[in-house]
């Protein structure tokens, strides 16, 4: 599932006339920086949620022929990341899935990131396997870090501590069962992460390269420079 239903308010005025997922970045729509790696990793069915300028994004996806694209319609109201995934249950099924934010761009010199996540995924041990990157290898983040990581790969959120060494990226594999079981209609996937962390079932995978979030026009300029 690709999360593309956000309003993109911090990207205005660029998002006054088009969805954030279709903002051009280095000559192609932002969402392509997630769709292309998913297809390269062998993903054949991709669910994309839509809200703002939904018709534009739907039309764009209909013209792609490299996978089956299904739309989860959130025109009636935003449901946040967890609620959006739960809303798409009929399209996603019950098996483990990729969940990817549509505003991330990365540049790596090692093995393909998503294939590496697949190889590391262990459903017996994990509710979720989240991409985590040391802060010094990220661009476009204005938070004090998200997680600490133990030697066995388990993640612990910084909680009340001032900062943490790792940023969490919304590029992950997860078992959707705990998300579907959440009674709320609107909630964040972070709530599910934290519950899994308390049970020792939230794991992280540190990947090489530069990882970037396109959150506002300044970050967009930095990301385009970082792709050179």
Backbone as a ProteinNet text record, in pm:
[ID]
protein_1_A
[PRIMARY]
XXXXXXXXXXXXXXXXXXXXXXXXXXXXXXXXXXXXXXXXXXXXXXXXXXXXXXXXXXXXXXXXXXXXXXXXXXXXXXXXXXXXXXXXXXXXXXXXXXXXXXXXXXXXXXXXXXXXXXXXXXXXXXXXXXXXXXXXXXXXXXXXXXXXXXXXXXXXXXXXXXXXXXXXXXXXXXXXXXXXXXXXXXXXXXXXXXXXXXXXXXXXXXXXXXXXXXXXXXXXXXXXXXXX
[TERTIARY]
83.4	0	86.3	51	120.3	26.9	76.3	-1.9	10.6	-96.3	-91	-212.5	-278.9	-403.5	-384.8	-260.2	-239.3	-273.3	-296.2	-332.6	-212	-92.5	26	27.1	-26.3	-39.1	95.6	199.1	330.6	396.3	341.6	398	330.2	235.7	171.3	273.1	262.4	151.3	154.2	255.6	264.7	143.6	85	-29.3	-163.5	-163.4	-290.9	-369	-299.9	-365.8	-342.2	-264.1	-239.5	-204.6	-222.4	-188.5	-37.8	1.6	144.4	216	150.3	214	255.1	196.2	228.1	319.6	369	464.9	589.9	636.9	758.4	882	959.5	1086.6	1190.8	1289.4	1394.3	1334.3	1224.3	1168.6	1063.3	1024.1	917.1	830.8	707.7	618.5	678	656.6	713	678.6	555.6	513.2	593	648.2	725.8	848.4	900.2	1018.8	988.3	860.4	818.3	762.9	683.1	623	728.3	827.9	929.2	1005.4	1052.7	1117.4	1023.5	895.3	801.5	789.3	773.8	762.5	891.7	1005.5	1134.2	1152	1088.8	1097.5	1000.1	919.8	828.7	686.5	654.8	516.7	427.4	319.6	232.6	101.3	61.4	-61.6	-29	-64.5	-32.9	-161.7	-193.2	-309.9	-262	-327.8	-292.1	-415.7	-403.5	-519	-515.5	-632.8	-646	-742.2	-718.2	-809.1	-806.8	-709.5	-702.4	-668.9	-743.8	-724.4	-719.6	-810.6	-809.7	-823.7	-903.7	-924.4	-793.7	-708.5	-580.3	-491.9	-485.9	-400.9	-457.2	-588	-649.2	-618	-629.7	-602.6	-457.4	-366.8	-225.5	-201.7	-259.8	-238.9	-299.6	-412.2	-475.5	-387	-300.6	-213.7	-85.8	-61.2	56.4	23.8	120.4	98.5	196.7	275.5	379.3	332.7	209.7	150.9	0.7	-70.6	-212.9	-226.6	-293.9	-312.9	-458.3	-479.9	-612.6	-617.8	-731.2	-746	-834.4	-785.1	-864.2	-912.7	-1040.9	-1099.5	-1121.7	-1053.2	-1073.5	-1124.4	-1197.5	-1252.8	-1343.1	-1411.5	-1507.5	-1439.6	-1313.1	-1243	-1115	-1011.8	-883.1	-890.7	-819.3	-826.1	-691.4	-590.6	-453.7	-398.4	-273	-206.2	-267.6	-291.9	-350.2	-493.4	-571.7	-709.5	-719.8	-627.4	-627.2	-597.9	-502.9	-471.3	-589.4	-648.1	-763.4	-878.9	-900.6	-1006.5	-986.1	-860.2	-827.4	-820.3	-867.9	-852.1	-901.5	-1016.2	-1072.7	-982.2	-903.2	-812.1	-677.5	-638.6	-505.6	-499.4	-605.3	-601.1	-538	-508.8	-466.1	-317.3	-248.4	-106.6	-19.8	107	197.9	210.5	227.3	230	340.2	382.7	459.6	364.7	410.2	341.1	445	417	514.7	448.9	512.1	469.7	508	430.7	454.1	545.6	601.7	686.2	830.8	876	1014	1092.6	1217.5	1310.7	1440.1	1502.5	1629.4	1728.8	1854.6	1965.2	2061	2075.6	2162	2263.6	2378.1	2481.6	2483.6	2412.3	2410.9	2296.8	2257.3	2145.9	2017.2	1923.8	1796.3	1728.4	1678.3	1627.6	1510.6	1413.9	1293.8	1321.2	1409.9	1449.5	1519	1598.9	1667	1566.8	1462.4	1355.9	1287.8	1260	1195.7	1281.9	1411.2	1501.2	1508	1494.7	1507.3	1375.7	1264.4	1133.3	1116.8	1074.4	1050.6	915.8	810.2	676.5	660.6	744.7	736	778.9	869.9	925.2	868.2	817.4	791.4	644.4	594.3	470.5	500.1	617	656.6	808	858.5	999.9	1010.3	1062.5	1060.2	1200.3	1208.8	1335.4	1372.9	1492	1540.9	1678.8	1700.9	1821.8	1886	2017.5	2083.9	2057.8	2034	1990.2	2085.3	2215.3	2311.8	2302.5	2227.2	2209.6	2066.8	2005.1	1870.1	1864.1	1764.7	1733.5	1582.7	1543.6	1402.4	1329.5	1403.8	1340.8	1367.5	1265.6	1282.2	1245.1	1253.6	1222.6	1352.4	1347.9	1469.3	1501.7	1455.4	1477.6	1364.3	1352.4	1238	1274.8	1378.8	1399.7	1543.9	1555.2	1679.2	1665.6	1780.5	1775.7	1868.6	1815.9	1895.2	1977.9	2070.9	2159.7	2083	1967.6	1889.3	1794.7	1799.7	1717.4	1588.5	1551.8	1426.7	1436.7	1324.4	1319.1	1247	1297.8	1233.7	1220.6	1100.6	1079.3	1146.5	1185.8	1257.3	1170.5	1038.9	952.2	976.2	1006	1026.7	1169.9	1256.7	1394.9	1404	1506.8	1516.4	1536	1609.7	1633	1667.1	1677	1713.6	1796.1	1880.2	1973.5	1915.1	1795.6	1741.6	1609.3	1599.9	1471.2	1400.4	1272.1	1190.9	1134.9	1148.7	1089.1	962.6	864.5	742.1	762.1	865.6	892.6	909.9	811.7	812.9	735.1	759.1	675	603.7	475	403.5	295.1	263.1	146.5	27.7	-70.3	-180.2	-280.1	-267.4	-364.5	-385.3	-277.4	-297.3	-363.2	-341	-404.9	-554.2	-590.1	-731.1	-805.9	-733.6	-797.1	-821.9	-760	-778.5	-923.2	-993.7	-1135.7	-1160.8	-1063.6	-1086.1	-1088.1	-1158.8	-1162.8	-1046.9	-1006.3	-903.1	-790.2	-669.7	-557.6	-427.9	-316.3	-185.2	-122.6	-46.3	28.8	130.2	170.9	264.9	205.3	75.5	12.7	33.7	26.3	47.1	193.8	284.1	426.9	455.7	404	436.8	383.7	264.2	209.6	296	341.3	428.5	563	614.3	740.8	728.6	617.2	596.7	598.7	561.8	558.9	687.6	786	911.7	900.5	800.7	777.2	792.4	851	879.9	1030	1066.2	1205.4	1239.2	1365.5	1412.5	1523.7	1536.5	1645.9	1715.2	1843.4	1920.6	1976.5	1950.5	1996.2	2094.5	2178.6	2280.2	2221.5	2302.5	2261.5	2204.4	2145.4	2084.2	1933.6	1860	1714.9	1650.9	1552.6	1502.9	1350.9	1299.4	1155.3	1124.7	1027.9	987.9	867.8	895.6	789	744.8	835.3	802.7	890.4	867.1	946	1095.8	1139	1282.5	1338.5	1264.6	1308.6	1310.2	1215.3	1213.1	1342.3	1386.5	1510.9	1630	1631.3	1740.9	1743.3	1625.6	1618.3	1666.9	1625.5	1671.1	1822.9	1881.2	2025	2088.8	2023.7	2075.1	2069.7	1988.9	1979.7	2087.8	2159.7	2261.9	2380.4
-119.6	0	123.8	219	347.2	454.8	526.3	630.8	761.5	802.6	922	1011.8	1000.5	1074.9	1205.8	1239.4	1360.6	1487.3	1593	1721.2	1795.1	1766.2	1835.3	1983.3	2022.2	2164.8	2235.8	2168.2	2232.8	2253.5	2188.7	2202.6	2312.4	2383.5	2492.6	2601.6	2666.5	2664.5	2550.8	2463	2355.8	2263.7	2247.4	2156.9	2229.1	2351.3	2422.4	2368.1	2299.4	2254.2	2107.6	2036.2	1895.5	1824.4	1690.6	1617.5	1615.5	1610.7	1609	1495.3	1382.3	1265.6	1289.7	1389.4	1416.3	1538.1	1595.9	1706	1656.3	1727.8	1683.5	1694.6	1589.2	1585.2	1529.3	1611	1569	1512.4	1572.3	1537	1428.3	1376.6	1275.9	1292.5	1239.1	1255.1	1193.7	1260.1	1215	1070	1028.5	893.4	786.5	822.1	724.4	675.5	756.5	716	603	576.6	460.8	350.6	388.5	287.4	206.3	272.4	201.6	97.4	128.6	23.9	-90.6	-61	-168.2	-264.9	-211.5	-296.5	-375.3	-310.5	-377.7	-491	-478.5	-582.5	-697	-687.1	-794.6	-776	-659.8	-634.8	-619.8	-695.1	-696.3	-621.5	-601.1	-528.9	-418.4	-295.4	-179.4	-102.5	-85.1	-8.1	131.3	233.3	372.2	441.8	505.7	579.9	723.4	780.6	912.4	998.9	1130.2	1226.9	1356.8	1443.5	1571.3	1549.5	1616.4	1603.4	1455.6	1378.8	1234.3	1195.1	1270.1	1234.6	1237.8	1334.6	1344.3	1222.7	1183.9	1070.9	940.6	925.4	806.1	796.6	907.5	906.7	869.4	921	888.3	738.5	681.2	539.2	451.4	493.1	414	403.4	501	499.5	419	373.3	290	144.9	75.6	-61.9	-159.9	-114	-201	-284.4	-263.2	-340.9	-319.1	-393.6	-368.3	-261.9	-152.4	-43.7	-37	-36.6	-26.5	98.3	164.9	289.9	268.1	312.3	315.2	458.8	478.5	612	669.4	779.5	851.4	993.2	1011	1142.5	1192.1	1100.2	1139.9	1193.8	1164.9	1213.6	1137.4	1208	1145.5	1055.8	943.8	843.2	821.1	901.1	882.9	750.8	721.1	607.7	473.7	455.5	329.7	312.1	418.3	410.9	390.9	453.2	435.3	291.6	230.3	91	0.6	23.7	-56.5	-41.6	80.1	107	28.4	-2.6	-72.3	-223.5	-275.9	-418.8	-508.4	-477.2	-562.9	-569.4	-465	-462.2	-525.8	-519.1	-563.1	-710.1	-763.1	-900.2	-909.8	-1032.2	-1059.9	-1087.3	-1110.3	-1147.5	-1024.5	-1043.6	-929.6	-846.9	-715.5	-622.3	-519.1	-461.3	-337.7	-222.9	-128.9	-1.1	108	198.5	299.9	437.4	536	673.8	716.8	807.6	848.5	969.2	1018.3	1137.6	1110.6	986.9	950.7	920	961.5	938.1	889.1	790.6	743.1	711.5	716.9	686.8	594.2	471.6	374.1	320	277.3	214.1	63.6	14.3	-128.5	-200.4	-317.2	-393.1	-311.7	-338.9	-266.6	-274.5	-161.8	-152.3	-246	-250.5	-328.1	-477.6	-520.6	-660.9	-699.1	-606.3	-631.8	-645.2	-563.5	-576.8	-713.2	-757.2	-887.8	-998.7	-993.7	-1098.2	-1099.3	-982.3	-971.9	-998.6	-1000	-1014.2	-1153.8	-1159.7	-1285.1	-1275.9	-1328.1	-1312.5	-1381.3	-1479.7	-1546.3	-1454.4	-1361	-1272.4	-1130.9	-1090.8	-949.1	-921.3	-811.6	-750.9	-652.3	-587.3	-489.7	-482.9	-461.3	-437.8	-303.2	-204.1	-64.6	-22.6	51.7	110.4	220.9	211.2	314.7	359.1	490.7	548.6	642.4	633.1	731	872.8	961.8	1096.6	1167.5	1139.5	1209.7	1168.1	1064.1	1022.4	1046.1	1152.3	1187.9	1334.9	1367.3	1505.3	1525.3	1647.1	1682.3	1647.9	1611	1578.2	1689.7	1725.4	1829.2	1777.8	1646.4	1584.5	1538.3	1514	1475.7	1327.2	1258.6	1114.8	1037.7	909.8	830.1	713.5	637.5	508.7	486.7	401.5	333.7	189.6	126.4	-10.6	-99.8	-213.3	-311.9	-394.5	-472.3	-553.2	-655.4	-702	-800.6	-737.8	-604.3	-535.5	-477	-508.9	-455.7	-304.9	-236.1	-91.1	-48.7	60.1	124.5	272.4	328	470	555.3	676.1	763.6	809.6	803.5	840.8	983.2	1000.8	1134	1183.4	1100.9	1143.4	1250.7	1332.7	1450.9	1414.1	1307.6	1269.5	1121.6	1073.5	934.7	932.5	831.2	833.8	797	738	684.2	750.4	790.2	831.4	708	697.3	592	641.2	559.6	588.8	506.7	564.4	491.9	399.4	319.1	213.6	88.1	0.5	-111.5	-230.6	-344.3	-462.1	-484.1	-511.4	-538.9	-643.1	-706.9	-792.9	-700.9	-695.7	-599.8	-640.5	-760.8	-808.2	-713.3	-666.8	-573.3	-441.7	-400	-278.1	-302	-413.6	-444.3	-462.1	-505.9	-531.8	-404.8	-293.7	-167.3	-120	-93.1	-56.5	81.6	172.7	307.4	308.1	404	420.6	507.2	604.6	700.1	694.8	654	642.2	631.1	651.1	647.2	508.4	469.3	344.6	348.8	468.8	477.2	416.7	427.6	365.1	213.9	156.3	12.5	-21.9	62.3	42.2	35.6	132.9	141.2	18.9	-27.1	-146.7	-268.5	-278.8	-390.1	-381.2	-258.8	-239.9	-288.7	-258.7	-302.9	-455.4	-523.7	-669.8	-729.4	-643.8	-691.9	-740.9	-691.2	-739.7	-629.8	-516.7	-411.4	-412.8	-436.9	-447.2	-339.3	-303.5	-206.4	-264.4	-211.4	-248.6	-121.4	-109	5.8	-22.6	69.1	54.9	166.3	142.7	241.3	352.2	451.1	555.7	677.9	763.5	889.4	876.5	909	892.2	1027.2	1060.8	1198.1	1202.1	1301.9	1326.3	1458.9	1456.9	1578.5	1635.8	1723.2	1774.4	1915.8	1996.5	2135.6	2178.5	2297.2	2338.2	2341.7	2380.3	2380.7	2239.9	2144.1	2005.1	1952.3	1995.2	1954.6	1995.1	2118	2165	2083.9	2053.1	1975.8	1833.6	1775.4	1639.7	1634.3	1731.2	1731.1	1745.7	1827.3	1838.5	1708.5	1638.8	1514.2	1398.9	1410.4	1304.2	1315.5	1425.2	1446.6	1355.1
0	0	0	-84.3	-91	-36.5	64.2	129	51.4	-14.6	-98.5	-79.1	36.7	57.3	133.2	169.1	246.8	170.5	244.8	183.8	126.1	175.7	125.9	155.8	272	302	308.9	355.5	366	229.9	127.3	-7.6	-88.8	-29.6	-102.8	-133.5	-250.2	-345	-447.5	-441.7	-541.2	-537.5	-418.9	-405.6	-412.1	-462.8	-481.9	-600.6	-690.6	-813.2	-845.4	-764.1	-791.5	-661.2	-657.2	-535.3	-513.7	-388	-357	-428.2	-442.8	-504.5	-649.1	-714.3	-854.7	-872.5	-765	-778	-850.3	-950.8	-1021.4	-931.8	-928.4	-856.8	-953.2	-985.5	-1078.9	-1207.1	-1252.9	-1383	-1383.2	-1266.4	-1266.1	-1141.9	-1144.2	-1029.5	-903.4	-791.1	-664.6	-634.6	-659.6	-625.6	-699.9	-815.2	-892	-816.8	-725.9	-651.7	-554.1	-529.2	-449.9	-539.5	-640	-726.6	-801.9	-855.1	-934.7	-852.6	-730.3	-650.2	-612.5	-587.5	-557.8	-675.3	-794.2	-913.5	-934.3	-916.2	-933	-832.7	-714.6	-612.1	-637.2	-743.8	-778.4	-731.5	-676.4	-631.9	-754.5	-758.7	-875.9	-854.8	-729.7	-699.5	-600.6	-635.5	-552.2	-526	-397.9	-355.5	-317	-370.4	-341.6	-286.6	-168.6	-118.9	-172	-192.3	-255.6	-175.9	-182.3	-118.7	-198.6	-173.5	-244.4	-392.3	-479.6	-624.8	-665.1	-606.1	-625.8	-772.8	-848.6	-988.7	-1066.7	-1036.6	-1106.8	-1078.1	-952	-916.1	-971.6	-967.5	-1026.3	-1175.5	-1245.7	-1389.7	-1416.5	-1334.6	-1353.6	-1334.5	-1230.7	-1203	-1311.6	-1367.4	-1474.3	-1596.8	-1617.5	-1734.8	-1714.8	-1593.5	-1569.4	-1604.1	-1661.5	-1705.1	-1640.6	-1544	-1488.5	-1370.6	-1321.9	-1213.2	-1215.7	-1133.2	-1114.3	-1005.4	-1037.7	-942.2	-900.2	-769.9	-711.7	-625.3	-624.6	-551.4	-428.9	-314.1	-191.7	-172	-182.8	-189.8	-50	-21	105.3	79.4	-29.7	-58.5	53.6	121.1	225.2	350.2	367.4	485.5	509.6	555.6	581.7	703.9	697.8	803.4	872	839.6	886.2	832.1	866.6	803.5	844.8	974.1	1018	971.6	984.2	939.2	789.1	714.3	569.7	529.9	600.7	570.9	606.7	722	762.4	662.8	613.4	516.4	387.5	356	230.7	247.1	358.2	387.6	275.3	218.2	113.5	-9	-30.7	-144.7	-111.3	15.1	55.7	94.8	152.3	200.5	338.4	380	517.1	530	421.9	427.6	452	494.9	513.7	387	406	293.2	311.9	201.2	206.7	237.5	319.8	337.2	314.6	220.7	182.1	175.9	235.6	215.2	74.7	18.5	-120.5	-132.9	-21.5	-29.9	11.8	-5	26.8	-98.9	-96.5	-206	-143.3	-203.4	-147.9	-259.7	-219.7	-311.5	-238.5	-287.7	-223	-322	-267.3	-348.9	-330.8	-230.5	-201.7	-271.3	-219.6	-278.3	-274.2	-363.7	-362.4	-225.8	-180.5	-44	-18.2	-107.8	-80.2	-84.8	-174.1	-176	-45.5	9.1	135.6	249.6	248.4	348.1	338.2	217	197.9	257.8	232	282	434.8	496.5	642.2	715.2	644	707	767.8	892.2	963.7	1034.9	975.1	1034.7	1169.4	1199.4	1328.4	1442.4	1412.3	1514.7	1509.7	1392.7	1367.9	1339.1	1396.8	1348.4	1237	1245.8	1144.3	1137.2	1015.8	990.8	921.3	993.6	951.6	907.4	797.4	756.6	855.5	912.4	1003.8	956.1	958.5	902.3	1004.6	1027.6	1114.4	1065.3	1158.9	1123.7	1028.5	1040.2	956	809.4	778.6	639.2	592	644	601.5	562.9	481.7	445.2	459	496.5	498.2	626.7	731.8	859.8	959.6	1036.9	1137.5	1276.8	1296.1	1424.6	1491.2	1622.7	1695.2	1688.9	1588.3	1578.6	1643.3	1605.4	1649	1739.9	1702.3	1767.4	1810.9	1913.3	1948.6	1901.4	1870	1820.4	1901.4	1943.6	2015.8	1917.9	1972.2	1887.6	1805	1855.3	1780.4	1679.9	1666.5	1568.1	1620.3	1744.7	1798.6	1820.6	1800.9	1812.8	1940.1	1999	2113.2	2083.3	2099.2	2070.8	2176.5	2138	2230.6	2347.7	2333.8	2443.4	2488.6	2616.9	2673.2	2657.6	2601.2	2582.7	2474.6	2483.7	2397.1	2251	2224.6	2085.7	2078.5	1955.8	1929.1	1800.8	1781.8	1669.3	1533.8	1532.5	1407.8	1370.5	1242.8	1187.6	1131	1156.3	1095.5	963.4	861.5	731.6	715.3	649.9	620.3	501.6	508.5	410.1	492.9	491.9	585.6	530.1	593.3	575.2	707.5	701.6	825.9	806.6	917.5	926.7	952.1	862.5	882.1	988.8	1044.8	1142.1	1259.8	1325.7	1436.8	1394.7	1270.1	1220.5	1203	1141.8	1120.8	1253.3	1356.6	1485.2	1567	1527.2	1598.8	1582.4	1692.3	1680.4	1622.4	1633.5	1581.8	1429.1	1374.7	1229.7	1181.8	1262.6	1223.8	1327.7	1284.2	1376.2	1296.6	1364.7	1301.4	1314.1	1213.1	1222.6	1336.2	1376.9	1488.7	1615.9	1633.7	1749.3	1746.6	1628	1612	1634	1581.1	1605.8	1754.6	1829	1971	2046.7	2012.9	2076.2	2043.3	1918.9	1880.1	1950.8	1967	2037.7	2182.1	2247.2	2384.8	2395.8	2287.7	2285.9	2229	2196.1	2139.9	1997.4	1923.3	1787	1681	1719	1622.2	1594.4	1469.4	1429.3	1327.5	1322.4	1225	1140.8	1021	932	886.8	919.3	875.6	736.6	645	506.7	474.5	375.2	341.7	255.5	222.9	130.9	198.6	115.8	158.9	144.7	252.8	256.3	281.9	198.5	194.3	197	267	272	204.3	113.4	43.5	117.5	215.4	299.7	267.6	212.2	180.1	62.9	5.2	-111.8	-86.5	34.1	63.4	60.6	117	113.5	-29.4	-110.9	-251	-320.5	-300.6	-360.9	-309.7	-179.5	-121.4	-175.9	-192.8	-245.8	-389.7	-469.9	-609.4	-615.8	-526.8	-522.1	-473.8	-380.8	-326.9	-424.7	-529.2	-629.2	-735.9	-738.2	-841.6	-813.7
[MASK]
++++++++++++++++++++++++++++++++++++++++++++++++++++++++++++++++++++++++++++++++++++++++++++++++++++++++++++++++++++++++++++++++++++++++++++++++++++++++++++++++++++++++++++++++++++++++++++++++++++++++++++++++++++++++++++++++++++

